[in-house]
Amino acid sequence: MAQTFSLYQLLVPLFAVLMIAKAVSQFLRHRRTLRELFVLCTIWSGVSLVAVFPDLSMHWLSKLTGIKSGFYALIFFTLVVLVYGFLQLLIKMEDNERTLTELVRKIALTELSNKTAERREK
C-alpha cells in the first residue's frame, strides 16, 4: 500500500531542519546554551515526527496519556507544555524584578553616600 504525503508533511520537516540549524548556529556563536539547544532540537524533532507520522504519533500519545482520542491527547499535552513554559517565564521575570530592585537600591545607596561625602567635604 503506497502512502501519500501531504504538502505539510514535506514542509514541516524542512522548516524544522532550518530551525535546528539556526539553533546550532546560535549555540556555536554562544547565544544559546547547550540546554536550550537540546530543548529546541527535541521540540522540532517532535514536531517533524508528528507531521510525518500523524497516525502513529497520535496513537502513541493517546496510549501514553490514557486519553482515547489522539487529537485530544495532543491538545492536553500542548496545554501542559504551554502552562509549564508560562510558569517558567513568570519565575524568571520575578527573579529579574528582584535582581533589578536590589541593583537600584545599591545604586541609590551609593549615590546617597557619595552626596553625603561631598557635603561633608564642603
MDTraj code that builds the backbone (N, CA, C; nanometers):
import mdtraj as md
import numpy as np

residues = "MET ALA GLN THR PHE SER LEU TYR GLN LEU LEU VAL PRO LEU PHE ALA VAL LEU MET ILE ALA LYS ALA VAL SER GLN PHE LEU ARG HIS ARG ARG THR LEU ARG GLU LEU PHE VAL LEU CYS THR ILE TRP SER GLY VAL SER LEU VAL ALA VAL PHE PRO ASP LEU SER MET HIS TRP LEU SER LYS LEU THR GLY ILE LYS SER GLY PHE TYR ALA LEU ILE PHE PHE THR LEU VAL VAL LEU VAL TYR GLY PHE LEU GLN LEU LEU ILE LYS MET GLU ASP ASN GLU ARG THR LEU THR GLU LEU VAL ARG LYS ILE ALA LEU THR GLU LEU SER ASN LYS THR ALA GLU ARG ARG GLU LYS".split()
xyz = np.array([
    [0.0846, -0.1175, 0.0000],
    [0.0000, 0.0000, 0.0000],
    [0.0892, 0.1239, 0.0000],
    [0.0720, 0.2101, -0.0977],
    [0.1534, 0.3311, -0.1105],
    [0.0952, 0.4406, -0.0218],
    [0.1844, 0.5043, 0.0500],
    [0.1409, 0.6131, 0.1369],
    [0.1646, 0.7454, 0.0657],
    [0.0639, 0.8313, 0.0661],
    [0.0790, 0.9621, 0.0035],
    [0.1123, 1.0655, 0.1106],
    [0.1968, 1.1578, 0.0747],
    [0.2357, 1.2638, 0.1666],
    [0.1672, 1.3931, 0.1284],
    [0.1226, 1.4639, 0.2292],
    [0.0652, 1.5964, 0.2068],
    [0.1795, 1.6974, 0.2003],
    [0.1460, 1.8158, 0.1550],
    [0.2469, 1.9203, 0.1426],
    [0.3067, 1.9564, 0.2790],
    [0.2225, 1.9640, 0.3818],
    [0.2751, 1.9996, 0.5137],
    [0.3691, 1.8918, 0.5675],
    [0.3499, 1.7658, 0.5267],
    [0.4379, 1.6588, 0.5730],
    [0.5768, 1.6709, 0.5127],
    [0.5906, 1.7476, 0.4080],
    [0.7215, 1.7754, 0.3496],
    [0.7782, 1.9084, 0.3990],
    [0.6908, 2.0088, 0.4121],
    [0.7370, 2.1420, 0.4510],
    [0.7742, 2.1523, 0.5987],
    [0.6971, 2.0885, 0.6854],
    [0.7239, 2.0989, 0.8288],
    [0.8613, 2.0421, 0.8648],
    [0.8996, 1.9234, 0.8181],
    [1.0350, 1.8759, 0.8495],
    [1.1457, 1.9648, 0.7913],
    [1.1240, 2.0195, 0.6724],
    [1.2224, 2.1117, 0.6152],
    [1.2373, 2.2366, 0.7019],
    [1.1247, 2.2902, 0.7470],
    [1.1275, 2.4059, 0.8357],
    [1.1955, 2.3705, 0.9680],
    [1.1673, 2.2511, 1.0188],
    [1.2284, 2.2071, 1.1440],
    [1.3801, 2.1949, 1.1306],
    [1.4250, 2.1444, 1.0178],
    [1.5698, 2.1345, 0.9943],
    [1.6317, 2.2743, 0.9932],
    [1.5648, 2.3693, 0.9314],
    [1.6145, 2.5077, 0.9313],
    [1.6208, 2.5647, 1.0732],
    [1.5185, 2.5379, 1.1527],
    [1.5166, 2.5882, 1.2901],
    [1.6258, 2.5230, 1.3758],
    [1.6488, 2.3949, 1.3537],
    [1.7558, 2.3258, 1.4259],
    [1.8912, 2.3809, 1.3832],
    [1.9092, 2.4048, 1.2529],
    [2.0346, 2.4630, 1.2042],
    [2.0573, 2.6027, 1.2627],
    [1.9509, 2.6798, 1.2733],
    [1.9615, 2.8132, 1.3328],
    [2.0012, 2.8025, 1.4803],
    [1.9411, 2.7091, 1.5527],
    [1.9738, 2.6901, 1.6941],
    [2.1194, 2.6469, 1.7117],
    [2.1665, 2.5575, 1.6246],
    [2.3066, 2.5135, 1.6308],
    [2.3994, 2.6309, 1.6025],
    [2.3643, 2.7118, 1.5044],
    [2.4444, 2.8300, 1.4718],
    [2.4515, 2.9259, 1.5902],
    [2.3374, 2.9491, 1.6559],
    [2.3350, 3.0372, 1.7730],
    [2.4159, 2.9773, 1.8876],
    [2.4113, 2.8461, 1.9025],
    [2.4907, 2.7797, 2.0059],
    [2.6395, 2.7978, 1.9785],
    [2.6796, 2.7814, 1.8546],
    [2.8207, 2.7960, 1.8196],
    [2.8700, 2.9395, 1.8365],
    [2.7784, 3.0371, 1.8251],
    [2.8146, 3.1776, 1.8471],
    [2.7925, 3.2197, 1.9928],
    [2.7670, 3.1207, 2.0799],
    [2.7489, 3.1422, 2.2239],
    [2.6278, 3.2306, 2.2559],
    [2.5241, 3.2211, 2.1753],
    [2.3988, 3.2925, 2.2027],
    [2.2931, 3.2010, 2.2617],
    [2.3189, 3.0724, 2.2627],
    [2.2307, 2.9722, 2.3240],
    [2.3153, 2.8796, 2.4089],
    [2.2521, 2.8274, 2.5139],
    [2.3213, 2.7299, 2.5977],
    [2.2983, 2.5899, 2.5411],
    [2.3738, 2.4949, 2.5929],
    [2.3571, 2.3563, 2.5492],
    [2.2173, 2.3062, 2.5844],
    [2.1671, 2.3478, 2.6976],
    [2.0323, 2.3090, 2.7404],
    [1.9269, 2.3616, 2.6427],
    [1.9395, 2.4892, 2.6049],
    [1.8449, 2.5467, 2.5089],
    [1.8530, 2.4758, 2.3741],
    [1.9750, 2.4437, 2.3319],
    [1.9927, 2.3716, 2.2062],
    [1.9244, 2.2355, 2.2120],
    [1.9418, 2.1643, 2.3214],
    [1.8794, 2.0332, 2.3381],
    [1.7269, 2.0438, 2.3344],
    [1.6722, 2.1410, 2.4056],
    [1.5263, 2.1583, 2.4101],
    [1.4723, 2.1923, 2.2718],
    [1.5373, 2.2842, 2.2019],
    [1.4906, 2.3219, 2.0684],
    [1.4986, 2.2045, 1.9707],
    [1.6073, 2.1288, 1.9757],
    [1.6204, 2.0129, 1.8868],
    [1.5133, 1.9081, 1.9177],
    [1.4847, 1.8881, 2.0449],
    [1.3819, 1.7927, 2.0846],
    [1.2442, 1.8367, 2.0362],
    [1.2128, 1.9637, 2.0553],
    [1.0820, 2.0150, 2.0140],
    [1.0645, 2.0049, 1.8629],
    [1.1638, 2.0512, 1.7871],
    [1.1499, 2.0496, 1.6417],
    [1.1519, 1.9086, 1.5855],
    [1.2252, 1.8191, 1.6490],
    [1.2220, 1.6789, 1.6058],
    [1.0845, 1.6184, 1.6310],
    [1.0262, 1.6502, 1.7463],
    [0.8918, 1.6017, 1.7780],
    [0.7870, 1.6543, 1.6818],
    [0.7974, 1.7823, 1.6489],
    [0.7036, 1.8416, 1.5528],
    [0.7161, 1.7717, 1.4176],
    [0.8383, 1.7428, 1.3770],
    [0.8600, 1.6732, 1.2498],
    [0.8001, 1.5337, 1.2514],
    [0.8209, 1.4616, 1.3604],
    [0.7662, 1.3260, 1.3697],
    [0.6138, 1.3260, 1.3651],
    [0.5528, 1.4226, 1.4341],
    [0.4062, 1.4317, 1.4323],
    [0.3574, 1.4650, 1.2913],
    [0.4316, 1.5494, 1.2193],
    [0.3909, 1.5860, 1.0833],
    [0.4067, 1.4688, 0.9862],
    [0.5165, 1.3946, 0.9978],
    [0.5432, 1.2863, 0.9038],
    [0.4603, 1.1621, 0.9350],
    [0.4459, 1.1304, 1.0641],
    [0.3713, 1.0115, 1.1063],
    [0.2554, 1.0507, 1.1986],
    [0.1530, 1.1178, 1.1477],
    [0.0465, 1.1669, 1.2362],
    [-0.0326, 1.0551, 1.3045],
    [-0.0637, 0.9487, 1.2342],
    [-0.1434, 0.8413, 1.2938],
    [-0.0663, 0.7697, 1.4046],
    [0.0573, 0.7371, 1.3770],
    [0.1404, 0.6671, 1.4744],
    [0.1647, 0.7533, 1.5974],
    [0.1961, 0.8807, 1.5763],
    [0.2250, 0.9689, 1.6890],
    [0.0994, 0.9951, 1.7729],
    [-0.0152, 1.0096, 1.7073],
    [-0.1396, 1.0312, 1.7823],
    [-0.1764, 0.9064, 1.8622],
    [-0.1567, 0.7886, 1.8038],
    [-0.1851, 0.6633, 1.8741],
    [-0.0936, 0.6492, 1.9959],
    [0.0348, 0.6768, 1.9764],
    [0.1320, 0.6682, 2.0867],
    [0.0987, 0.7679, 2.1970],
    [0.0638, 0.8911, 2.1589],
    [0.0317, 0.9951, 2.2567],
    [-0.0957, 0.9613, 2.3334],
    [-0.1944, 0.9040, 2.2649],
    [-0.3186, 0.8680, 2.3340],
    [-0.2949, 0.7520, 2.4308],
    [-0.2092, 0.6575, 2.3942],
    [-0.1752, 0.5478, 2.4863],
    [-0.0976, 0.5995, 2.6061],
    [-0.0066, 0.6935, 2.5830],
    [0.0756, 0.7492, 2.6900],
    [-0.0078, 0.8250, 2.7921],
    [-0.1026, 0.9047, 2.7440],
    [-0.1822, 0.9877, 2.8342],
    [-0.3073, 0.9174, 2.8858],
    [-0.3506, 0.8128, 2.8179],
    [-0.4724, 0.7448, 2.8595],
    [-0.5981, 0.8088, 2.8027],
    [-0.5812, 0.9098, 2.7205],
    [-0.6944, 0.9760, 2.6559],
    [-0.7210, 0.9028, 2.5246],
    [-0.8474, 0.8669, 2.5023],
    [-0.8799, 0.7803, 2.3881],
    [-0.8526, 0.8451, 2.2532],
    [-0.8845, 0.9715, 2.2383],
    [-0.8651, 1.0387, 2.1103],
    [-0.7246, 1.0986, 2.1039],
    [-0.6540, 1.0714, 1.9963],
    [-0.5195, 1.1248, 1.9787],
    [-0.5179, 1.2759, 1.9700],
    [-0.6209, 1.3330, 1.9069],
    [-0.6279, 1.4786, 1.8938],
    [-0.6430, 1.5438, 2.0309],
    [-0.7314, 1.4899, 2.1149],
    [-0.7498, 1.5457, 2.2490],
    [-0.6249, 1.5272, 2.3346],
    [-0.5551, 1.4170, 2.3130],
    [-0.4291, 1.3954, 2.3844],
    [-0.3264, 1.4999, 2.3423],
    [-0.3237, 1.5324, 2.2133],
    [-0.2317, 1.6350, 2.1645],
    [-0.2659, 1.7713, 2.2232],
    [-0.3927, 1.8037, 2.2278],
    [-0.4363, 1.9311, 2.2874],
    [-0.3975, 1.9351, 2.4349],
    [-0.4211, 1.8268, 2.5082],
    [-0.3858, 1.8203, 2.6502],
    [-0.2350, 1.8369, 2.6687],
    [-0.1571, 1.7639, 2.5908],
    [-0.0112, 1.7701, 2.6007],
    [0.0392, 1.9111, 2.5697],
    [-0.0175, 1.9736, 2.4677],
    [0.0213, 2.1101, 2.4311],
    [-0.0110, 2.2081, 2.5424],
    [-0.1277, 2.1943, 2.6025],
    [-0.1645, 2.2827, 2.7133],
    [-0.0699, 2.2663, 2.8322],
    [-0.0340, 2.1437, 2.8631],
    [0.0583, 2.1193, 2.9739],
    [0.1929, 2.1856, 2.9456],
    [0.2433, 2.1707, 2.8242],
    [0.3720, 2.2313, 2.7880],
    [0.3628, 2.3839, 2.7922],
    [0.2536, 2.4405, 2.7434],
    [0.2371, 2.5858, 2.7453],
    [0.2267, 2.6397, 2.8873],
    [0.1524, 2.5729, 2.9727],
    [0.1409, 2.6173, 3.1121],
    [0.2766, 2.6085, 3.1817],
    [0.3496, 2.5009, 3.1578],
    [0.4827, 2.4871, 3.2162],
    [0.5750, 2.5990, 3.1676],
    [0.5732, 2.6270, 3.0386],
    [0.6557, 2.7348, 2.9840],
    [0.6168, 2.8703, 3.0409],
    [0.4868, 2.8948, 3.0547],
    [0.4393, 3.0200, 3.1126],
    [0.4875, 3.0353, 3.2560],
    [0.4786, 2.9286, 3.3343],
    [0.5239, 2.9353, 3.4730],
    [0.6744, 2.9589, 3.4817],
    [0.7512, 2.8973, 3.3924],
    [0.8956, 2.9204, 3.3906],
    [0.9269, 3.0661, 3.3574],
    [0.8546, 3.1234, 3.2617],
    [0.8739, 3.2643, 3.2281],
    [0.8369, 3.3552, 3.3442],
    [0.7294, 3.3216, 3.4132],
    [0.6867, 3.4004, 3.5289],
    [0.7925, 3.3979, 3.6384],
    [0.8473, 3.2816, 3.6662],
    [0.9522, 3.2693, 3.7670],
    [1.0745, 3.3505, 3.7264],
    [1.1140, 3.3419, 3.6003],
    [1.2301, 3.4168, 3.5509],
    [1.2055, 3.5667, 3.5606],
    [1.0851, 3.6099, 3.5283],
    [1.0520, 3.7516, 3.5353],
    [1.0589, 3.8021, 3.6797],
    [1.0079, 3.7243, 3.7730],
    [1.0141, 3.7636, 3.9139],
    [1.1584, 3.7690, 3.9632],
    [1.2424, 3.6761, 3.9195],
    [1.3844, 3.6806, 3.9544],
    [1.4500, 3.8071, 3.8996],
    [1.4169, 3.8420, 3.7762],
    [1.4721, 3.9637, 3.7161],
    [1.4264, 4.0881, 3.7901],
    [1.3000, 4.0919, 3.8307],
    [1.2491, 4.2059, 3.9069],
    [1.3210, 4.2185, 4.0409],
    [1.3429, 4.1064, 4.1073],
    [1.4116, 4.1074, 4.2362],
    [1.5562, 4.1562, 4.2185],
    [1.6233, 4.1079, 4.1168],
    [1.7608, 4.1500, 4.0895],
    [1.7669, 4.2985, 4.0558],
    [1.6736, 4.3451, 3.9762],
    [1.6690, 4.4860, 3.9395],
    [1.6443, 4.5739, 4.0621],
    [1.5536, 4.5319, 4.1490],
    [1.5253, 4.6076, 4.2708],
    [1.6505, 4.6177, 4.3585],
    [1.7206, 4.5060, 4.3746],
    [1.8434, 4.5075, 4.4545],
    [1.9476, 4.6003, 4.3928],
    [1.9607, 4.5967, 4.2617],
    [2.0576, 4.6810, 4.1934],
    [2.0234, 4.8288, 4.2087],
    [1.8969, 4.8636, 4.1926],
    [1.8539, 5.0027, 4.2070],
    [1.8781, 5.0504, 4.3495],
    [1.8509, 4.9663, 4.4476],
    [1.8761, 5.0042, 4.5870],
    [2.0244, 5.0288, 4.6124],
    [2.1106, 4.9415, 4.5594],
    [2.2551, 4.9592, 4.5773],
    [2.3028, 5.0880, 4.5127],
    [2.2542, 5.1171, 4.3925],
    [2.2931, 5.2400, 4.3236],
    [2.2456, 5.3618, 4.4017],
    [2.1229, 5.3574, 4.4513],
    [2.0691, 5.4697, 4.5275],
    [2.1502, 5.4922, 4.6549],
    [2.1855, 5.3842, 4.7252],
    [2.2652, 5.3990, 4.8468],
    [2.4056, 5.4513, 4.8162],
    [2.4635, 5.4069, 4.7065],
    [2.5964, 5.4555, 4.6667],
    [2.5912, 5.6034, 4.6328],
    [2.4897, 5.6452, 4.5566],
    [2.4761, 5.7868, 4.5230],
    [2.4517, 5.8707, 4.6482],
    [2.3716, 5.8188, 4.7405],
    [2.3454, 5.8907, 4.8645],
    [2.4726, 5.9057, 4.9462],
    [2.5505, 5.8007, 4.9563],
    [2.6745, 5.8100, 5.0336],
    [2.7745, 5.9027, 4.9649],
    [2.7771, 5.9057, 4.8325],
    [2.8645, 5.9986, 4.7598],
    [2.8224, 6.1430, 4.7842],
    [2.6929, 6.1693, 4.7793],
    [2.6437, 6.3057, 4.8040],
    [2.6714, 6.3473, 4.9479],
    [2.6556, 6.2580, 5.0417],
    [2.6822, 6.2874, 5.1830],
    [2.8311, 6.3182, 5.2025],
    [2.9169, 6.2399, 5.1364],
    [3.0610, 6.2628, 5.1462],
    [3.0987, 6.3971, 5.0842],
    [3.0359, 6.4352, 4.9730],
    [3.0635, 6.5634, 4.9088],
    [3.0211, 6.6790, 4.9989],
    [2.9083, 6.6655, 5.0675],
    [2.8606, 6.7718, 5.1571],
    [2.9539, 6.7885, 5.2770],
    [3.0083, 6.6762, 5.3250],
    [3.0993, 6.6840, 5.4392],
    [3.2303, 6.7544, 5.4013],
    [3.2723, 6.7332, 5.2752],
    [3.3959, 6.7954, 5.2302],
    [3.3826, 6.9464, 5.2152],
    [3.2631, 6.9944, 5.1892],
    [3.2409, 7.1387, 5.1693],
    [3.2374, 7.2050, 5.2989],
])
top = md.Topology()
chain = top.add_chain()
for i, resn in enumerate(residues, 1):
    res = top.add_residue(resn, chain, resSeq=i)
    for name in ("N", "CA", "C"):
        top.add_atom(name, md.element.get_by_symbol(name[0]), res)
traj = md.Trajectory(xyz[None], top)
